[in-house]
Amino acid sequence: MLKFSRANAPDRAAAASGMQQIALARGTAAAAQRSRLPTFVATAATVAVLYFARDVFLPLAIAILLTFALAPLVSKLRRVGCPRSVAVVGTVTIAFLFLFAFSGVVAMQVSEVAQNLPTYQYNIVEKVRSLKETGSESQILDRLGRVMERINIEISRPEPELRASPEAEPERKPVLVEIFSPQRPVETLKNIINPLLGPLATTGLVLVVVIFMLFEREDLRDRFIRLVGYGDLHRTTEALQDAGARVGRYLLMQLVVNITYGIPLAIGLSLLGIPNAVLWGMLAILLRFVPYIGPVIAAALPLFLAFAAAPGWSLLIWTAALFIVLELLSNNVVEPWLYGSRTGLSPLAIIVSAIFWAWLWGPVGLVLSTPLTVCLVVLGRHVPQFEFLEILLGNEPVLDPKERLYQRLLAGDPDEATDNAEDMLEEKYLVEFYDTVAIPALLLAERDRARGALTSAQAAQIAQSANTLIANLEEIAGEEEGEEETSTEDQESDGDGEMDEYDLPTGDGKSVLCVGGRGDLDDVAASMLAQTLWIQGADAAQAGHEVLKAGNIKGLKLEGRNAVVLSVLDQDFMRHAKFTVRRLKRMAPAARIGIVLWQENGRPGATERDQLIESMQADFVVFGMGDAVREALSDASPRPLKLAHPKIAPGYSMRRSKRVERS
């Protein structure tokens, strides 16, 4: 009984340690949940206040965004030598005069379109009728045709004629009598002013707030820093500068993009003969501030007018072609040239934010959705309590490349992993991708496997997905092989070129075998090393860890190999690696036998590496892809195998020597 309890003491200690870790993890999770609860409550309360007090906050938000947009222009005028009052008042006056003129032209054009709509009635009816004749089987077109015919009949119905027979007395009907009293001029003026009073008051309020914000911009910034981030001036100042720069750049550049789109659109529609072409160009400038939905609305109205204005279909086709050409030029030429995608928002976040702000503040919120969401992302970037905003809305990756690759491999999605790898390979070579992304991802998988978080089936799934990734990158590896030959010739012609970490030697005439150390993940790392050696021109082959077993190791083909490299992710394998190295040295005495103990950070120094080489009796021990390739392609001679019993002649075993002594 005592023996049993002693034997299980380590197990009980390990179990107690595991329970402590579980309790600590639960406590940490509970603390994190408690710390997040006030943040979510504050966020919900803020949304409620913004919704119910939108009459107050909406003009303030417009004024703040206009301040961001006009501040760079005021600063430029100040640097030129213009007084502050002249710069602020002049800039705001010009901006609001432009807005008033823009609104006035749009209002006049809209009223003109409304007056001309009845003239397009005949063309609409005829086109619906032609569609009905060409597709008579469609019930939708039939219903649409009947509706349009009824509308036409009701509009064109003549007044009922009175019967001319003097004998027949007309039917007497009651006459509705209304008493009109002449309105006084004051009442007429009141009826005109009342609908305009609200918008004019809001505009005046925004105008005054913008002027005062521009006058006291530095003082407001100091007060905000004192109120929010006095303890961390650097972070608060950086947040304010980041928000101002992003929002100001977005509004200014988006305005330039929209103008370069709206003016050619108005000219093109005018040349095509679309009525009120100026209106559609100005609406396009305004509506393109609304992400994704705005350009569709801006195109739908002129297309409908082209459908109604002309009896044929050519005008509609030419109008649609004009919009397509302008959209392609704007999205692929103008926008990348001016500012690209510098808002820092993901496409999904732009759509969701547009829906949210439209629900919160209506159409004006829809127009302001992108700059307001940019401010939220900046807040999440610089304030730890609101970091979730940047994670949810930002366009920056929230996982490291190695973590993202590991997640794709764990999910069994090698195609997505290949797409991500190809994106990274546009800026780095395959050997660098393997060394800085793929091998660290395999190390994450190995750590999860070692601590029991990864089952054997999941490890096999990761290995299978990783092998598929390696096979998918075979074409890129072949392209890099040709580039490697060209770059080597250039380096030889230049003579003196500085070598960096991934300037690797050529492997012409070298034959290397890469063998996995202990598991499937080691086999994957060996395949990556073999592919890298093949890129360098070597005759590289890969073998799985199963060949190192006692019954299979004799089947290894080691003839003509210059080097044999063991790929190891699990450091526990190093306890048994010495015996494997000795066997391989006996089987291939002319080959260099080495070990790659893959590590991402904290690689041992030269002294510890030499100690490992001495204890393993290996020719080399390295920890990264670049060093592994250099050692595998090295011309150095293999180290002689040190025998444990030097008195025994090489080639004789202990068992055979004892038999000789007995005889």
Secondary structure, DSSP 8 states (H G I E B T S, - for coil): -HHHHHHTHHHHHHHHHHHHHHHHHHHHHHHHHHHHHHHHHHHHHHHHHHHHTHHHHHHHHHHHHHHHHHHHHHHHHHHHT--HHHHHHHHHHHHHHHHHHHHHHHHHHHHHHHHHGGGGHHHHHHHHHHHHHHTTT-HHHHHHHHHHHHHHHHHH---------SSS----------------HHHHHHHHHHHHHHHHHHHHHHHHHHHHHHHTHHHHHHHHHHHH-TT-HHHHHHHHHHHHHHHHHHHHHHHHHHHHHHHHHHHHHHHHT-TTHHHHHHHHHHHTTSTTHHHHHHHHHHHHHHHHHSSSSHHHHHHHHHHHHHHHHIIIIIHHHHT-S-S-B-HHHHHHHHHHHHHHHHHHHHHHHHHHHHHHHHHHHH-GGGHHHHHHHB-S-SS-HHHHHHHHHHTT-HHHHHHHHHHHTTTS-HHHHIIIIIHHHHHHHHHHHHTT-S-HHHHHHHHHHHHHHHHHTHHHHHHHHHHHHHHHHHHHHH------TT-----TT-EEEEEE-SSHHHHHHHHHHHHHHHHTT-EEEEE-GGGGSTTTGGG---TT-SEEEEEE--GGGHHHHHHHHHHHHHH-TTSEEEEEE--SSS---HHHHHHHHHHHT-SEEE-SHHHHHHHHT----------SSTTS-TT--HHHHHHHHH-
